[in-house]
Amino acid sequence: MVFTVTDQTFHNLVSSPDNVVVIVGAPSRCPGCVKQHEIMDEFTENVKRNVGHYPPLYFANLETNPWIDANYGQDGVPRAFVFRNGELVFDFIGMFSPFQLEELLFLDADLHAKRESK
């Protein structure tokens, strides 16, 4: 399931310790962005059903949350932000497949584990 993030919830989500948070930012009137949202929603539900765990995905409407563009710049949509412990660790602009996101999350988990073991 993809959850909607608001101004009030954004900061609480990204600053959660030991959490990976994925936020897809897009205007609600962008047809490609809406399709991206639907693809990711279906993908995460399938993974949860078959594997049992997947970091939650959040959707940020850039029309109603313009401060996201102001804080992180606006170069294109849709845009995926991946945060770990309040730090932006990845920022991807454009359409992306669920498998690209999954690969990124596993890579980030591997890098995080290596940092923790030092």
FENZI-V854867 format. One record per backbone hydrogen bond with DSSP energy under -0.5 kcal/mol. CO is the residue of the C=O (numbers start at 1). NH is the residue of the N-H. Records with the same first field share a line. If there is no record, write none. Layout:
CO->NH / NH
//
This chain:
1->3 / 57
3->59
6->10
7->11
9->13
10->14
11->15
13->16
14->86
16->19 / 85
19->21 / 85
21->23 / 83
22->58
23->25 / 81
24->60
25->78 / 79
26->62
27->30
29->31
30->34
31->35
32->36
33->37
34->38
35->39
36->40
37->41
38->42
39->43
40->44
41->45
42->46
43->47
44->48
45->49
46->50
47->51 / 52
56->22
57->3
58->24
59->5 / 61
60->26 / 62
61->65
65->68 / 69
66->70
67->71
68->72
69->73
73->75
78->94
79->25 / 81
80->92
81->23 / 83
82->89 / 90
83->21
84->87
87->84 / 89
90->82
92->80
97->101
98->102
99->103
100->104
101->105
102->106
103->107
104->108
105->109
106->110
107->111
108->112
109->113
110->114
111->115
112->116
113->117
114->118
115->118
//
